[in-house]
Amino acid sequence: MGMAIDRDDTQFHVLAVDDSLIDRKLIERLLKTSSFQVTAVDSGSKALEFLGLNNNDADDDEEDEQRDSNTESVSSDEDQDHQDLGLGVNLIITDYCMPGMTGYDLLKKIKKSSSFKDIPVVIMSSENIPSRINRCLEDGAEEFFLKPVQLSDVNKLRPHLMKGRSKDIDSSHKTTSTRLITSGN
Amino acid sequence: MDRNRLHNQVASMRRSLFDQLEELQDDTNPNFVQEVVTLFYNDSTRLIQNIEQALNSRPIDFCKLDDYMHQFKGSSSSIGAKKVTNECTAFREYCNAENAEGCIRSFQQVKQEHAILKRKLEVYLQTVRQASQTA
């Protein structure tokens, strides 16, 4: 009957971002071994594209929020559109050192986005630089993993995902009536 | 050659070479280690060539050198190649100090360790091929 959540409730979807092919293969395998659904991309801009955010969108969100406060149902539709485009991403794990947009840049853009700021972001790096680690954590990263990432690191992700999942359920109860009208599924 | 013996040989090589990667290979992904090893083999060979070229050009572009070495060190570390990774660390220190001589010397060590590793990887890949042929 097309109720609120039509995805498989038990599988979390992780978006992995890393410019190194080997590291992408490894993180994908690590995540799949832990029963996560995985999408792996090779850059921050591809990650934003996948989420349905252009580089512009991330900065325009403040304008959107002003416009949307007048029409509540429109704002939840737009959020829903963004989230549908993002194909239900529950967590983003990204390498820090990437050409163009670093993992830190990506973190900032996600946290500025009204649609995606609540998605947990985890940063990975091969370099153990305390000031870098602290900055990422202070600016919203849930965890910082040193490479090579281990299965035990990936196991730390689940609590962050469970937290997000219960928030999803709460907000879906609030917007259920809107979805029934507009979804038409 | 006895099939079981070959398969056991492959398994124990895998364990000793890549104990981390071993965790990630299972029945649903029986070729995972082989794929990663092949990737690394080709990728690292390419990077070594790039670094060699960069070291031979004048003036030396230390930024580019560091970039290549960062990639090379990253993949080496990811597959668990400790000796190669350590030599890379030494190299990067010379690179940061823009010490050309130090880089050139250190790179010889990197190449040496990488050559040893490549040999092990070649033997591993050959053994895997043999084992799959007798399967």
Boltz contact constraints between the chains, C-beta under 6 A:
constraints:
  - contact:
      token1: [A, 20]
      token2: [B, 74]
      max_distance: 6.0
  - contact:
      token1: [A, 22]
      token2: [B, 39]
      max_distance: 6.0
  - contact:
      token1: [A, 22]
      token2: [B, 40]
      max_distance: 6.0
  - contact:
      token1: [A, 22]
      token2: [B, 75]
      max_distance: 6.0
  - contact:
      token1: [A, 22]
      token2: [B, 78]
      max_distance: 6.0
  - contact:
      token1: [A, 23]
      token2: [B, 78]
      max_distance: 6.0
  - contact:
      token1: [A, 26]
      token2: [B, 78]
      max_distance: 6.0
  - contact:
      token1: [A, 29]
      token2: [B, 24]
      max_distance: 6.0
  - contact:
      token1: [A, 29]
      token2: [B, 32]
      max_distance: 6.0
  - contact:
      token1: [A, 33]
      token2: [B, 24]
      max_distance: 6.0
  - contact:
      token1: [A, 126]
      token2: [B, 74]
      max_distance: 6.0
  - contact:
      token1: [A, 126]
      token2: [B, 77]
      max_distance: 6.0
  - contact:
      token1: [A, 148]
      token2: [B, 77]
      max_distance: 6.0
  - contact:
      token1: [A, 148]
      token2: [B, 78]
      max_distance: 6.0
  - contact:
      token1: [A, 151]
      token2: [B, 23]
      max_distance: 6.0
